[in-house]
Amino acid sequence: MLLDKKVAVIYGGGPISGAVAGAFAREGARVFLAGRSAEKLAAIAGEIRSRGGAVDTSVVDALDQRAIDQFVDIVVDRAGTVDISFNLIAVGDVQQPLQQISVDDFLQPIVTAMRSHFLTTRAAARHMVACGSGVILAFGGGGPQTVPGLGGFKIALDALEGLRRQWATELGPQGIRVVTIKTGGIPETLPKGIKGRDEIITSLQEAALLPWTATLNDVGTVAAFVASDQARTITAADVNISAGAIVD
């Protein structure tokens, strides 16, 4: 298994975090899943355990420095180490044209993404440096393309890439890799009944160069590979699984 005996912390209780948690557990990792909704965490954990995976859950605010530090310290006390840290929390974005959006709504996703990813990475890195190895993963990297009306969301993704480069530069000498994964959109994550769902899915499919789009299973599979020792030379990079929707 790719992640046999690895210890992974994952922030977020949504479908993508769940897919990554499931893939990590399937590949042999012990998973510690953190989020703000105990109900969502329990649902993800139940599915993972039904397949024989090892997962613990904790209610943690991924914007609270003390809570994050305590959570990671507890993981290390229980499991002995932390090998992988993956963050995919909601950033509370309001998507409106820049000429219409308020300053607070514009800044919300940028500030949230930067604060959370900075804090969770630093908390994990404290322990990874001592071991001389580790992998920091983020989801939703940027790129040159955008569309109107996204408010601060796309800018938050671009800022995440800048943060990834800086962490990779500073943590690389200690054997720690930092990578982001980007998809260009995953149709199955769109809630049923959401306004314009069919149109959004069609636009995602049309944007892809391949005759398919990324699935949750794709994200989990790629994340597990990138987090594994088989990808030990990949750092300071984004892994593009957008099926060509985002052209590098």
C-alpha positions as CSV (number, residue, x, y, z in Angstrom):
1,M,0.0,0.0,0.0
2,L,1.3,3.5,-0.9
3,L,0.8,5.0,2.6
4,D,1.4,2.0,4.8
5,K,2.1,3.2,8.4
6,K,1.8,6.8,7.4
7,V,-0.1,9.3,9.6
8,A,-2.3,11.9,7.9
9,V,-4.2,14.9,9.3
10,I,-7.0,16.2,7.1
11,Y,-9.0,19.4,7.6
12,G,-12.5,19.6,6.1
13,G,-15.7,17.7,6.2
14,G,-16.8,18.0,2.6
15,P,-16.9,15.4,-0.2
16,I,-13.4,16.1,-1.4
17,S,-11.9,15.9,2.0
18,G,-13.9,12.7,2.5
19,A,-12.6,11.2,-0.8
20,V,-9.0,12.0,0.2
21,A,-9.4,10.6,3.7
22,G,-10.9,7.4,2.2
23,A,-8.1,7.0,-0.3
24,F,-5.4,7.6,2.4
25,A,-7.0,5.0,4.6
26,R,-7.4,2.6,1.7
27,E,-3.7,2.9,1.1
28,G,-2.8,2.1,4.7
29,A,-2.6,5.5,6.4
30,R,-4.0,6.2,9.8
31,V,-6.2,9.2,9.2
32,F,-7.1,12.0,11.7
33,L,-10.0,14.0,10.3
34,A,-10.8,17.5,11.6
35,G,-13.6,19.8,10.9
36,R,-16.3,22.0,12.4
37,S,-19.3,19.6,11.9
38,A,-19.2,16.5,14.1
39,E,-22.1,15.1,12.0
40,K,-20.3,15.4,8.7
41,L,-17.1,14.0,10.2
42,A,-19.0,11.0,11.7
43,A,-20.5,10.2,8.3
44,I,-17.1,10.2,6.5
45,A,-15.5,8.2,9.3
46,G,-18.3,5.6,9.3
47,E,-17.8,5.0,5.6
48,I,-14.1,4.6,6.0
49,R,-14.4,2.2,8.9
50,S,-16.9,0.1,7.1
51,R,-14.1,-0.6,4.6
52,G,-11.6,-1.4,7.3
53,G,-9.8,1.9,7.3
54,A,-8.4,3.6,10.4
55,V,-9.7,7.1,11.2
56,D,-10.2,9.3,14.2
57,T,-12.3,12.5,14.1
58,S,-12.0,15.8,16.0
59,V,-14.0,19.0,16.0
60,V,-11.5,21.7,15.2
61,D,-11.8,25.3,13.9
62,A,-9.1,25.4,11.2
63,L,-8.8,29.2,11.8
64,D,-8.0,28.9,15.5
65,Q,-4.2,28.7,16.1
66,R,-4.4,27.2,19.5
67,A,-7.0,24.6,18.5
68,I,-4.9,23.6,15.5
69,D,-1.6,23.3,17.5
70,Q,-3.4,21.3,20.2
71,F,-5.0,19.0,17.6
72,V,-1.7,18.2,15.8
73,D,0.1,17.7,19.2
74,I,-2.6,15.2,20.2
75,V,-2.2,13.4,16.9
76,V,1.6,13.1,17.5
77,D,1.0,11.9,21.0
78,R,-1.3,9.2,19.8
79,A,0.4,8.1,16.6
80,G,4.0,9.1,17.2
81,T,4.3,11.4,14.1
82,V,2.5,13.3,11.4
83,D,3.6,12.5,7.9
84,I,0.9,14.2,5.8
85,S,-1.2,17.3,6.2
86,F,-4.1,18.1,3.8
87,N,-6.2,21.2,4.1
88,L,-9.5,21.8,2.3
89,I,-11.8,23.9,4.4
90,A,-14.6,26.1,3.0
91,V,-13.4,29.7,2.5
92,G,-16.8,31.4,2.7
93,D,-16.5,33.0,-0.7
94,V,-19.1,35.4,-2.1
95,Q,-19.0,35.3,-5.8
96,Q,-19.9,38.7,-7.3
97,P,-18.4,41.1,-9.9
98,L,-15.6,43.1,-8.4
99,Q,-17.4,46.4,-9.0
100,Q,-20.4,45.2,-7.0
101,I,-18.9,43.2,-4.1
102,S,-18.2,44.7,-0.7
103,V,-14.7,44.9,0.6
104,D,-15.4,42.4,3.4
105,D,-16.9,39.9,1.1
106,F,-14.0,40.3,-1.3
107,L,-11.4,39.7,1.3
108,Q,-13.2,36.9,3.1
109,P,-11.9,33.9,1.0
110,I,-8.4,35.4,0.7
111,V,-8.0,35.9,4.5
112,T,-9.6,32.6,5.4
113,A,-7.5,30.6,3.0
114,M,-4.2,32.3,4.0
115,R,-4.8,32.1,7.7
116,S,-6.0,28.5,7.7
117,H,-3.3,27.1,5.4
118,F,-0.5,29.1,7.1
119,L,-1.6,27.8,10.5
120,T,-2.2,24.1,9.6
121,T,1.1,24.0,7.6
122,R,3.1,25.5,10.4
123,A,1.6,23.2,13.0
124,A,2.5,20.1,11.0
125,A,5.9,21.4,10.0
126,R,7.0,21.7,13.6
127,H,6.8,18.0,13.9
128,M,7.9,17.1,10.4
129,V,11.1,19.0,10.7
130,A,12.1,16.9,13.6
131,C,11.6,13.8,11.5
132,G,13.3,15.2,8.4
133,S,10.3,14.3,6.2
134,G,6.7,15.1,5.5
135,V,4.1,16.2,2.9
136,I,1.9,19.3,2.9
137,L,-1.0,19.1,0.4
138,A,-3.6,21.7,-0.5
139,F,-6.4,21.6,-3.0
140,G,-7.6,24.2,-5.5
141,G,-4.5,25.8,-7.0
142,G,-4.7,28.8,-9.3
143,G,-3.8,29.4,-13.0
144,P,-3.9,32.0,-15.7
145,Q,-7.6,31.4,-16.6
146,T,-10.5,33.0,-14.8
147,V,-14.1,34.0,-15.5
148,P,-16.0,37.1,-14.4
149,G,-18.0,37.3,-11.1
150,L,-15.8,35.2,-8.8
151,G,-15.2,38.0,-6.3
152,G,-12.1,37.1,-4.2
153,F,-12.3,33.3,-4.7
154,K,-9.9,32.9,-7.7
155,I,-7.5,35.4,-6.1
156,A,-7.5,33.3,-2.9
157,L,-6.5,30.3,-5.0
158,D,-3.7,32.2,-6.6
159,A,-2.6,33.4,-3.2
160,L,-2.6,29.7,-2.1
161,E,-0.1,29.0,-4.8
162,G,2.2,31.8,-3.6
163,L,2.0,30.4,-0.1
164,R,2.8,26.9,-1.4
165,R,6.0,28.2,-3.2
166,Q,7.2,30.0,0.0
167,W,6.6,27.0,2.3
168,A,8.3,24.7,-0.3
169,T,11.3,26.9,-0.4
170,E,11.7,27.1,3.4
171,L,10.8,23.5,4.2
172,G,12.5,21.7,1.4
173,P,15.9,21.6,3.1
174,Q,14.2,19.8,6.0
175,G,12.9,17.1,3.6
176,I,9.3,18.4,3.5
177,R,7.4,18.5,0.3
178,V,4.6,21.1,-0.5
179,V,2.2,20.4,-3.3
180,T,-1.2,21.7,-4.5
181,I,-3.8,19.8,-6.5
182,K,-6.2,21.5,-9.0
183,T,-9.1,20.0,-10.9
184,G,-11.0,22.8,-12.7
185,G,-14.2,21.5,-11.0
186,I,-15.8,18.2,-10.0
187,P,-19.4,17.8,-11.2
188,E,-20.4,15.2,-8.5
189,T,-19.6,17.7,-5.7
190,L,-22.4,20.0,-6.9
191,P,-25.4,19.6,-4.6
192,K,-28.5,18.2,-6.2
193,G,-31.2,20.9,-6.6
194,I,-28.7,23.8,-6.8
195,K,-29.8,26.5,-9.2
196,G,-28.2,26.0,-12.6
197,R,-26.6,22.7,-11.7
198,D,-27.0,21.2,-15.2
199,E,-25.6,24.3,-16.8
200,I,-22.6,24.3,-14.5
201,I,-21.9,20.6,-15.2
202,T,-22.1,21.2,-18.9
203,S,-19.7,24.1,-18.7
204,L,-17.2,22.0,-16.8
205,Q,-17.4,19.2,-19.4
206,E,-17.1,21.6,-22.3
207,A,-14.0,23.3,-20.7
208,A,-12.1,20.0,-20.5
209,L,-9.9,18.9,-23.4
210,L,-10.5,15.3,-22.6
211,P,-14.0,13.7,-22.9
212,W,-14.3,13.5,-19.1
213,T,-13.8,15.6,-16.0
214,A,-12.1,14.8,-12.7
215,T,-14.0,12.7,-10.2
216,L,-13.8,12.4,-6.4
217,N,-12.1,9.0,-6.9
218,D,-9.5,10.7,-9.2
219,V,-8.7,13.3,-6.5
220,G,-8.3,10.7,-3.8
221,T,-6.1,8.5,-6.0
222,V,-3.8,11.3,-7.1
223,A,-3.6,12.7,-3.6
224,A,-2.5,9.4,-2.2
225,F,0.2,9.0,-4.9
226,V,1.5,12.6,-4.3
227,A,1.6,12.0,-0.6
228,S,3.5,8.7,-1.0
229,D,7.2,8.1,-1.2
230,Q,6.8,7.3,-4.9
231,A,6.3,11.0,-5.5
232,R,9.3,12.0,-3.4
233,T,10.8,14.3,-6.0
234,I,7.6,16.4,-6.4
235,T,7.5,19.6,-4.5
236,A,7.0,23.3,-5.1
237,A,4.5,22.3,-7.8
238,D,0.8,22.0,-8.5
239,V,-0.6,18.7,-9.9
240,N,-3.1,19.4,-12.6
241,I,-5.9,16.9,-12.9
242,S,-8.3,19.2,-14.7
243,A,-8.5,17.0,-17.8
244,G,-7.2,20.0,-19.7
245,A,-9.7,22.6,-18.4
246,I,-6.8,24.5,-16.9
247,V,-3.9,24.8,-19.4
248,D,-0.5,25.2,-17.8
